[in-house]
Amino acid sequence: MAFDVKRVRAQYPALQGPTVFLDGAAGTQSPETVIEAIAQAYRLGTSNAGGAFESSARADGYVEAAREAVADLVNAVDASGVVLGPNMTTLTYRFARTLADAWKPGDNVVVSRLDHDANVRPWVQLAARQGVVVRWAEADLGTGELPVGQYDGLVDERTRLVAVTAASNVLGTRPDVRAITDLARERGALSYVDGVHASAHGVTDVQAYGCDFYATSAYKWAGPHVGCVVAEPELLEALHPEKLASSSDDVPWRFEWGTPSFPNLAGVAAAVDHLADLDDEATGTRRERLVRSLGAAEEHEQALLADLLASLDDDPRIRVYGRAEHRTSTVYFNLGGRTSSQVAAALAARDVNVWDGHNYAWEITGALEIRDKGSAVRVSLDHYTDADDVARLLDELAALG
């Protein structure tokens, strides 16, 4: 049975109006179940965790349910390896500071031009502080691919960390993460994979990626603003971040600073449950349902992507950046005669939401020599996008003349 996008869209209040939401790479809409889970947490009464009373016990439950849900989403070994925080950037800086304590002059770290700056700048800045060399993996500017072969010359016995994206948030490129993490492990380096964009567009399996750390953000997959970093508990036990003397030193709590938004954590679990039920014929455990549902959603997105790219290619005014063989349903392009901000503003006036600019893909937009010219327009097709949304975008682009 085909993916029932009409059924999915009916669950999203924001999609019932005239606006076309093609901005999901910067944050998706949320279904009614997520909205209700957050609202219900507030209705029942909120308290901090660890207390003797019922509202505190609920807070404890929200935390554990969120960890278990994220573990199912990414196929983590153990839910106790799920670190929760306000967002991926904050958590990555937290881990960068902790890991960098062991770096010495003569060591090196490897980052890529393809990555979102949140998986570049923390490592670059901490490397500079520790006197550590930064080595750069370069993307092919024509295809948007990240050639794996270059890593053999970049990663050596003095490499302490390899940071790489599981999917570019502008070009959509899905690098061969497993080949990169295998090489890192073989040479004694840790790997930190940014899965913020990737997790929204298919099945995630951190065990298949073979990475040491995997970062994701719930607001990119229909949830609230919560960031997550997933690792094996044994690895987290070996790390000792700065923390308050009075806070827990247990894993994963030692990495979680301050009081979280417990209602938002309730929303995280609800978002994973929603993703698991995107395909109404999915059965089995939550993980099994996630694999089927997200696989079906990705097929739906890829079909829309193929149609969109074919139409854009037929328009001589448009230049699309990136032609990776394996990619998410994200398109980055410019329209001749107009800046990207002009295109985004014109589309917004017609109730079509797209993003423009570098979108924090600081290095790749610089390498493409478009960053200082406004970069490009980004369109994100998500599991709730339908053919009418794509047609509306194309019609409005054509109307720009």
MIKELO-415965 format. One line per 8 residues: number of its first residue (from 1); their letters; for each residue x, y, z of N, C-alpha, C. Coordinates in pm, whole numbers. Atoms other than C-alpha are relative to their C-alpha. Example, Ala and Ser with C-alpha at 12.3 -4.5 7.8 and 13.67 -1.06 7.14 Angstrom:
<mivos>
1 = as = 89/-119/0/1230/-450/780/90/120/0  -82/-119/-6/1367/-106/714/-77/109/73
</mivos>
This chain:
<mivos>
1 = mafdvkrv = 86/-120/0/0/0/0/89/124/0  -78/-122/8/131/349/-87/-7/76/131  -5/-84/-119/233/590/189/-120/94/-1  123/-78/-6/-88/762/301/30/139/57  -39/-132/-47/31/1121/319/-122/82/41  122/-73/-39/-327/1251/338/-35/-32/145  27/41/-138/-379/1053/659/99/66/95  -104/-61/-83/-49/1184/798/-27/149/17
9 = raqypalq = 20/-145/-5/-123/1547/712/-119/38/89  118/-29/-80/-461/1529/886/32/11/148  -39/-1/-141/-276/1489/1216/76/127/40  -79/-121/-25/-96/1826/1185/-88/124/-9  85/-121/5/-299/2135/1283/55/108/-92  -58/-107/81/-55/2370/1108/-21/-21/-149  13/30/142/-109/2194/777/-143/16/-51  139/-12/41/-483/2260/771/-31/136/-60
17 = gptvfldg = 19/-133/58/-437/2621/659/59/10/-139  -47/-19/138/-318/2771/329/151/-6/-18  -145/-9/10/52/2777/410/63/-133/-40  -80/116/39/290/2534/239/131/5/79  -118/3/-85/562/2436/486/109/-84/-66  -115/67/61/882/2352/296/128/43/70  -111/-51/-80/1109/2471/576/39/-97/111  -21/97/-108/1134/2149/779/144/-23/38
25 = aagtqspe = -141/18/-36/1514/2136/765/43/96/109  -27/-93/-110/1506/2429/1006/-92/-27/118  94/33/-107/1231/2273/1218/-134/-38/-59  125/52/54/927/2061/1137/-119/48/82  124/-20/-74/565/2107/1236/-23/-120/92  28/108/-95/423/1893/1517/-144/-47/-12  136/53/5/122/1661/1514/-75/26/130  85/-25/-116/-169/1691/1755/44/-82/121
33 = tvieaiaq = -40/84/-114/-38/1402/1969/117/59/77  -114/-63/-67/286/1586/2042/-46/125/74  53/-121/-63/105/1912/2113/-78/-36/126  83/41/-114/-137/1732/2344/85/-57/113  -87/56/-105/139/1544/2528/66/110/81  -62/-112/-69/313/1871/2609/-103/76/83  105/-73/-72/-11/2046/2703/-49/-77/121  48/83/-110/-122/1755/2919/98/0/117
41 = ayrlgtsn = -100/-6/-107/205/1762/3111/-17/127/83  26/-125/-73/132/2124/3200/-132/-6/75  131/6/-66/-232/2054/3279/4/-80/130  -6/86/-117/-146/1778/3524/81/60/113  -85/-62/-101/101/2000/3706/145/-40/-19  -142/26/23/476/2032/3664/79/20/129  -92/-10/-114/743/1976/3926/136/-51/-45  -132/51/30/1112/1904/3930/6/-150/30
49 = aggafess = -14/145/-17/1233/1545/3923/62/-34/136  -68/49/-119/1345/1338/4219/-73/21/130  75/-25/-123/1073/1431/4466/-86/-119/41  80/110/-55/840/1216/4678/-145/5/-44  140/-20/32/517/1344/4523/-29/-34/-146  42/55/129/317/1247/4217/49/81/-119  -41/-81/116/399/1542/3989/150/-13/-25  -144/24/16/770/1482/4052/25/-136/-63
57 = aradgyve = -13/133/59/731/1114/3971/-32/5/-149  29/-14/141/572/1218/3642/119/58/-75  -118/-58/64/877/1432/3566/107/-106/-24  -96/111/18/1102/1131/3626/-43/-88/-117  51/85/107/879/934/3393/20/61/-138  -22/-65/128/904/1194/3116/144/-17/-47  -141/13/35/1282/1175/3129/29/-140/-53  -30/138/40/1299/798/3110/-71/-38/-129
65 = aareavad = 73/31/124/1031/776/2842/67/64/-121  -70/-67/110/1221/1028/2629/127/-76/-37  -122/76/28/1546/832/2664/-33/-129/-77  36/127/64/1376/506/2570/-49/22/-143  52/-28/133/1201/665/2273/114/32/-97  -113/-35/86/1522/816/2134/85/-124/-28  -76/124/21/1702/485/2186/-65/-86/-108  71/75/105/1433/315/1975/16/67/-135
73 = lvnavdas = -8/-73/126/1448/586/1711/133/-25/-71  -132/10/63/1823/550/1654/63/-138/15  -50/136/-26/1864/183/1758/124/1/88  -110/-7/-96/2089/267/2051/11/-131/78  -24/122/-78/2243/-15/2254/-77/4/131  58/-12/-134/2104/118/2583/-54/141/17  61/-131/-21/1868/402/2673/79/86/99  -80/-77/-95/2106/501/2955/117/70/-68
81 = gvvlgpnm = -101/-72/77/2341/619/2679/-56/120/-74  64/-114/64/2096/889/2568/12/122/90  -16/-127/-72/2200/1236/2685/-96/101/-59  100/-98/44/1928/1501/2668/44/141/35  -38/-138/-26/1975/1875/2645/-84/96/-81  84/-100/66/1837/2200/2506/7/-4/-151  -17/8/145/1977/2150/2155/132/-67/-31  -121/72/39/2248/1973/1957/125/87/15
89 = ttltyrfa = -118/-87/-8/2482/2275/1947/53/9/142  -41/-8/-140/2487/2314/2325/65/-131/45  -56/129/-41/2546/1942/2377/134/-27/-66  -127/25/68/2823/1929/2116/112/83/61  -102/-79/-72/3010/2215/2282/34/-67/133  -22/66/-130/2967/2029/2612/93/-120/-17  -86/115/24/3120/1712/2470/137/41/-52  -130/-45/52/3391/1902/2284/91/45/114
97 = rtladawk = -82/-46/-113/3510/2068/2604/49/-119/83  -37/116/-80/3512/1734/2785/106/-84/-71  -95/82/75/3692/1538/2512/134/71/-17  -123/-75/26/3944/1815/2449/95/3/119  -88/4/-117/4079/1785/2804/115/-99/-19  -103/103/19/4275/1480/2684/86/25/-123  -78/-27/121/4412/1638/2363/131/70/35  -133/-56/-23/4779/1730/2346/56/57/-130
105 = pgdnvvvs = -68/-48/121/4995/1932/2104/60/-117/-76  -43/113/82/5080/1704/1814/-116/-89/-40  122/71/38/4733/1551/1812/-70/76/-112  80/-67/101/4483/1629/1539/-144/-46/7  140/36/17/4110/1630/1476/-37/21/-146  42/-7/140/3934/1581/1142/-145/45/-7  136/-50/22/3629/1785/1040/-24/9/-150  29/-5/144/3451/1823/706/-64/132/-40
113 = rldhdanv = 61/-121/55/3352/2117/488/-150/-16/-21  141/27/30/3016/1949/432/-90/27/119  80/2/-122/2902/1976/793/-64/135/35  58/-113/-74/2670/2214/973/106/51/97  -106/-59/-82/2884/2453/1174/-1/-52/144  6/55/-135/2764/2293/1499/85/-124/16  -91/114/-7/2978/1991/1411/137/34/-58  -130/-49/46/3272/2204/1301/60/92/105
121 = rpwvqlaa = -60/-105/-82/3322/2513/1515/38/-46/141  -46/43/-134/3324/2343/1860/134/-73/-4  -124/76/9/3601/2107/1747/116/90/-42  -105/-92/45/3798/2380/1567/43/92/114  -33/-92/-109/3778/2616/1864/73/-70/114  -68/73/-108/3875/2353/2120/138/-48/-45  -132/38/52/4159/2234/1895/97/116/13  -86/-118/-12/4297/2588/1885/40/23/145
129 = rqgvvvrw = -27/-22/-142/4272/2613/2263/104/-99/52  -89/105/-47/4461/2285/2308/129/-13/-83  -118/10/85/4723/2345/2038/-1/-122/-90  19/121/80/4583/2063/1823/-25/40/-146  15/-27/142/4594/2052/1442/-141/-39/-47  129/31/63/4267/2064/1245/27/-41/-144  -10/47/138/4250/1861/925/-139/0/-63  128/-20/66/3978/1922/669/-25/-105/-108
137 = aeadlgtg = 48/84/110/3788/1669/457/-81/90/-92  62/-90/96/3678/1844/140/-114/-70/-76  111/50/81/3349/1799/-45/27/29/-147  -4/-25/143/3329/1767/-421/-104/108/-30  91/-113/16/3179/2101/-518/-99/-18/-114  93/27/108/3015/1965/-832/-112/-92/41  100/101/-37/2838/1663/-690/-54/18/142  38/-10/-141/2825/1756/-322/39/-123/80
145 = elpvgqyd = -44/121/-70/2976/1417/-235/116/32/95  -114/-8/-91/3224/1371/51/84/-125/-25  -77/119/37/3488/1136/-98/66/-66/121  -51/74/-115/3581/868/153/150/-22/-9  -141/32/16/3924/800/5/94/97/66  -88/-102/-57/4067/1125/139/27/-25/149  -17/20/-143/4019/1008/498/121/-87/33  -118/83/-25/4301/755/463/123/86/24
153 = glvdertr = -113/-90/-20/4543/1046/442/-22/102/109  32/-98/-104/4368/1254/708/6/-59/140  10/64/-132/4324/1006/993/125/-84/25  -118/78/-35/4635/869/1164/-1/-33/149  -3/45/-140/4748/742/1503/-6/116/99  12/-116/-89/4747/1098/1643/-135/70/-14  135/-56/11/4388/1168/1539/-81/-37/123  77/24/-121/4173/1206/1845/-150/-5/-26
161 = lvavtaas = 143/-1/28/3834/1272/1686/-23/28/-148  46/-26/136/3666/1256/1345/-147/40/10  137/-50/-2/3351/1468/1311/-54/2/-142  57/5/135/3123/1407/1014/-152/-3/8  146/-1/5/2762/1458/915/-54/-129/-61  69/112/63/2521/1178/835/-83/47/-118  69/-59/115/2346/1415/592/18/151/5  -16/-146/8/2418/1769/477/-136/68/12
169 = nvlgtrpd = 128/-68/-22/2148/2009/592/-34/97/-114  34/-82/117/2170/2204/263/5/-80/-131  -12/76/124/2290/1970/-12/-70/-135/8  68/128/-18/2124/1662/135/92/-121/-4  -95/109/16/2437/1450/79/5/-92/121  -20/101/-104/2454/1126/278/136/-67/-23  -132/62/18/2825/1038/311/0/-146/45  -19/138/-45/2949/684/365/56/4/142
177 = vraitdla = -42/-20/-140/2958/728/742/73/-123/52  -61/119/-57/3043/366/821/145/-16/-44  -139/10/46/3357/371/607/89/96/77  -79/-100/-72/3472/685/788/17/-39/146  -12/37/-142/3395/562/1140/84/-126/18  -85/119/-8/3558/225/1070/147/39/-4  -140/-44/9/3879/400/968/42/72/128  -32/-71/-125/3864/626/1274/27/-100/112
185 = rergalsy = -16/99/-107/3823/329/1508/127/-81/-19  -120/78/31/4097/132/1334/127/74/43  -119/-79/-33/4339/419/1403/-8/67/137  5/-42/-140/4227/484/1759/-71/131/27  70/-126/-18/4011/793/1705/-148/-24/32  143/0/-23/3660/863/1830/-70/66/-118  78/-62/108/3385/957/1585/-126/64/58  117/-76/-44/3112/1216/1636/-82/32/-124
193 = vdgvhasa = 83/-12/119/2828/1201/1383/-119/92/27  114/-90/-7/2581/1484/1332/-114/-60/-80  115/60/64/2250/1314/1259/-125/86/5  116/-88/-16/2027/1617/1307/-85/1/-126  77/-2/125/1928/1635/942/-38/-141/-45  22/136/50/1959/1265/865/-118/-70/67  103/74/-73/1724/1137/1136/-141/35/-44  133/-42/44/1434/1331/986/-40/-64/-133
201 = hgvtdvqa = 26/41/138/1461/1158/649/28/-147/-27  -18/142/23/1484/785/697/27/-74/130  -26/86/-115/1568/498/929/141/27/51  -131/-22/-62/1854/569/1172/41/-124/78  -54/114/-73/2076/292/1305/143/33/41  -133/-41/-45/2368/410/1515/97/-117/4  -89/117/0/2501/56/1539/53/-27/-140  -47/16/137/2518/36/1161/99/110/-37
209 = ygcdfyat = -95/-108/25/2693/374/1153/136/-28/63  -125/32/-66/2955/239/1393/66/119/67  -58/-121/-58/3000/581/1553/3/-7/152  -8/-6/-146/3095/665/1909/-106/94/58  101/-97/-43/2861/964/1939/-90/31/-118  96/-36/104/2545/1041/1743/-92/107/57  81/-112/-47/2364/1372/1777/-125/16/-86  124/-25/73/2003/1445/1682/-83/101/78
217 = saykwagp = 85/-101/-62/1732/1702/1757/-146/-30/-30  140/41/16/1364/1628/1814/-80/96/-86  82/-94/75/1237/1945/1653/19/-13/-151  -14/30/142/1366/1819/1318/-83/-121/-41  84/116/32/1142/1510/1341/-132/3/76  138/-19/-46/806/1650/1454/-13/19/150  5/-17/-144/900/1699/1819/32/142/44  -33/-131/-55/982/1992/2048/150/25/-2
225 = hvgcvvae = -141/-38/1/1313/2171/2093/76/-70/113  -82/80/-90/1521/1902/2265/113/-60/-84  -113/63/68/1870/1788/2162/38/-129/70  -39/130/-54/2012/1440/2212/137/-38/-56  -124/64/44/2356/1280/2198/-2/-142/54  9/142/-35/2370/902/2199/138/-63/-8  -127/73/-4/2670/692/2299/-19/-124/87  9/115/-90/2737/361/2471/31/45/142
233 = pellealh = -19/-44/-139/2711/402/2849/144/-17/49  -138/24/-44/3061/254/2898/93/114/-43  -80/-112/46/3210/535/2689/-30/124/82  37/-116/-81/3017/799/2880/58/-9/141  -57/18/-135/3141/651/3209/145/48/6  -142/-38/2/3498/730/3102/20/150/-14  -10/-144/21/3421/1099/3045/-52/75/123  36/-73/-122/3403/1354/3324/-10/150/-31
241 = peklasss = 17/-142/31/3258/1691/3223/-2/85/125  20/-93/-110/3258/1997/3440/-147/-5/40  138/7/-47/2946/1992/3656/-6/56/141  19/-45/-138/2800/2116/3981/36/-113/96  -36/101/-100/2934/1936/4289/-124/-71/53  122/54/-59/2577/1883/4404/-83/-83/-97  80/74/98/2448/1727/4081/51/-143/-15  -33/142/12/2449/1356/4000/123/-22/-88
249 = ddvpwrfe = -116/39/81/2772/1202/3874/-27/-127/-79  35/120/74/2586/906/3726/-15/33/-149  24/-11/143/2561/848/3351/-146/-34/-27  -47/-114/80/2393/1006/3162/-19/135/66  36/-126/-64/2291/1270/3418/119/96/14  -114/-89/-20/2645/1403/3462/19/96/-117  -13/-86/118/2619/1553/3110/-119/95/-15  123/-78/14/2277/1714/3167/-3/109/105
257 = wgtpsfpn = -14/-113/-92/2318/2058/3321/-133/72/16  120/-77/-29/2030/2231/3490/-127/-82/-15  131/66/5/1661/2148/3495/-55/5/-142  54/1/137/1513/2038/3162/-146/43/-3  144/-23/17/1171/2120/3021/-68/-136/-2  62/133/-8/984/1811/3141/-117/-16/-98  106/16/100/676/1882/2926/54/-24/-141  -59/26/132/900/1899/2618/50/-143/-12
265 = lagvaaav = -45/140/5/1046/1561/2710/-119/-93/-22  120/78/29/692/1425/2715/-30/7/-149  21/-16/143/667/1563/2363/96/-81/-84  -97/81/73/981/1379/2255/-51/-143/-16  53/138/7/832/1040/2341/-120/-7/-93  118/-1/87/507/1136/2168/40/12/-146  -45/-16/138/698/1240/1855/52/-132/-57  -50/130/47/875/904/1832/-116/-97/-23
273 = dhladldd = 118/85/20/543/724/1880/-73/37/-129  64/-45/123/398/935/1600/75/-51/-123  -80/48/113/686/848/1365/-18/-150/-21  17/145/10/640/480/1444/-132/-38/-66  133/29/54/278/503/1329/-29/75/-129  24/-67/128/329/697/1004/-62/-96/-101  61/104/83/250/373/824/-102/-73/86  102/58/-88/-81/254/967/-4/-151/-6
281 = eatgtrre = -7/145/5/1/-104/869/125/-54/72  -121/43/-72/326/-110/1071/-39/-72/128  29/79/-119/324/-372/1348/131/-35/71  -117/47/-74/557/-513/1613/43/98/106  -54/-91/-101/779/-334/1861/8/142/-57  -10/-137/49/819/41/1841/115/13/-99  -112/-5/94/1158/-6/1675/-39/-60/-134  43/63/125/1008/-240/1418/-97/89/-77
289 = rlvrslga = 93/-89/67/729/4/1346/71/124/-54  -78/-113/49/980/289/1315/72/-34/-130  -72/40/121/1181/96/1057/-94/-3/-120  95/6/112/875/30/843/-53/139/-34  62/-130/25/718/374/884/98/99/-60  -97/-97/52/1033/579/828/54/-44/-135  -38/47/132/1131/357/538/-102/39/-104  108/-39/91/793/420/377/-2/150/-22
297 = aeeheqal = -4/-146/13/819/792/449/114/45/-90  -113/-38/84/1162/810/288/-30/-29/-147  37/30/139/1031/640/-27/-93/108/-55  93/-107/39/752/897/-38/77/130/-29  -78/-122/18/998/1185/5/88/-6/-125  -90/13/114/1237/1049/-257/-76/10/-133  81/-13/121/958/1022/-514/-32/147/-28  25/-144/16/865/1386/-454/127/72/-43
305 = ladllasl = -128/-63/34/1233/1482/-473/32/-19/-147  -29/27/141/1276/1316/-812/-83/90/-90  87/-86/81/979/1507/-951/43/146/9  -42/-138/-18/1099/1835/-803/128/29/-76  -127/-22/70/1453/1799/-936/-18/0/-151  24/5/145/1328/1706/-1282/-59/133/-49  62/-127/39/1116/2022/-1294/98/116/11  -99/-107/-15/1392/2246/-1162/104/-6/-111
313 = dddprirv = -99/15/107/1632/2103/-1418/-53/51/-134  60/-49/124/1388/2204/-1692/-8/152/-5  6/-147/-7/1404/2567/-1579/141/55/-14  -137/-48/23/1715/2734/-1728/43/110/96  -35/-107/-94/1700/3009/-1465/57/-54/131  -29/56/-133/1767/2769/-1179/128/-81/-1  -119/81/-22/2097/2630/-1055/-15/-74/132  7/85/-120/2079/2339/-810/140/-37/43
321 = ygraehrt = -131/35/-55/2378/2277/-583/-6/-142/59  -10/135/-56/2475/1917/-508/-80/-103/-78  64/109/75/2400/1598/-699/45/-135/56  -48/123/-62/2495/1329/-451/-90/-118/-37  75/120/34/2392/974/-535/-97/-38/111  85/29/-116/2256/919/-184/-23/131/73  29/-131/-58/2079/1223/-44/-139/1/63  133/-22/-57/1788/1342/162/-81/86/-97
329 = stvyfnlg = 91/-77/86/1490/1521/10/11/149/30  -29/-140/-27/1650/1863/49/66/58/-125  -49/-60/124/1719/2096/-243/47/143/28  -64/-130/-21/1948/2401/-248/24/61/-137  -8/-52/135/1923/2630/-548/-6/153/-2  16/-143/24/1941/2982/-687/-77/22/-128  80/-40/115/1713/3154/-934/65/122/-63  -70/-108/67/1890/3371/-1189/-77/130/1
337 = grtssqva = 60/-132/1/1826/3743/-1163/-57/43/133  51/-34/-133/1714/3730/-799/92/-56/107  -75/54/-113/1893/3690/-469/-84/-105/70  75/103/-72/1798/3400/-248/-99/61/98  93/-64/-93/1641/3637/5/-120/57/-73  112/-50/78/1429/3794/-268/-95/-114/-37  84/116/34/1306/3450/-376/-78/-46/122  68/46/-122/1226/3346/-18/-110/97/41
345 = aalaardv = 100/-100/-37/1042/3673/48/-120/-6/-95  108/8/98/842/3643/-274/-87/-123/23  75/122/-28/743/3286/-192/-80/14/130  70/-20/-127/654/3382/166/-127/84/-20  117/-84/28/418/3648/28/-111/-81/-64  97/90/63/245/3361/-153/-29/-122/87  25/107/-98/225/3142/162/77/-129/-29  -89/114/19/511/2913/63/126/27/82
353 = nvwdghny = -113/-21/-91/773/2880/339/122/-77/-46  -130/60/28/1133/2816/233/105/84/73  -109/-74/-63/1466/2917/383/97/49/-105  -109/-47/84/1744/3118/231/120/30/88  -122/-31/-75/2102/3188/331/87/-122/19  -97/110/-18/2386/2969/456/-54/-111/88  62/103/-84/2165/2782/706/102/-70/90  -107/51/-86/2475/2735/926/92/-101/-69
361 = aweitgal = -95/82/77/2642/2532/651/111/95/-46  -93/-110/19/2918/2787/682/114/-35/-95  -117/38/79/3204/2595/526/-34/-32/-144  30/40/138/3034/2446/220/-51/119/-81  44/-118/76/2863/2773/125/118/91/-30  -122/-76/30/3202/2942/155/79/-63/-113  -74/71/105/3369/2676/-60/-68/16/-135  74/-20/124/3095/2717/-321/3/145/-48
369 = eirdkgsa = -14/-143/30/3168/3092/-317/-136/68/-18  131/-64/3/2805/3182/-255/-37/62/135  38/-46/-135/2807/3262/117/-9/152/7  -2/-146/-7/2894/3629/71/-98/64/-98  98/-50/96/2629/3660/-202/-143/-38/42  132/38/-48/2340/3542/12/-28/-148/-3  12/146/7/2401/3170/-43/-112/-42/-94  101/56/92/2089/2995/-182/-132/-22/73
377 = vrvsldhy = 133/34/-52/1726/2893/-133/-1/-148/37  9/140/-42/1662/2573/63/-145/-43/12  132/62/-8/1353/2357/16/16/-137/64  -4/128/-70/1291/2065/250/-133/-72/-17  119/86/12/1047/1788/163/0/-98/116  7/84/-119/933/1603/473/-110/-104/-15  97/109/13/709/1307/548/-142/50/-18  135/-52/17/404/1534/554/-16/85/-127
385 = tdaddvar = 9/-73/126/485/1706/222/-76/-84/-102  70/75/104/254/1612/-63/27/60/-138  -25/-44/137/254/1650/-440/-56/139/-25  57/-134/17/32/1958/-416/95/107/52  -99/-94/-53/298/2130/-202/108/27/-104  -105/-13/100/560/2063/-468/-51/78/-121  59/-70/114/329/2179/-746/-18/148/30  18/-140/-40/253/2497/-554/133/75/-6
393 = lldelaal = -133/-61/6/624/2571/-515/39/29/-145  -40/-15/139/688/2516/-885/-83/108/-70  86/-103/59/392/2731/-986/44/139/43  -39/-131/-51/506/3015/-765/136/42/-51  -130/-32/61/864/2994/-892/-18/45/-145  26/-38/139/735/3008/-1248/-61/141/-7  67/-129/1/524/3311/-1159/96/114/32  -96/-106/-31/832/3500/-1040/59/62/-126
401 = g = -45/-55/126/928/3545/-1405/150/13/-13
</mivos>
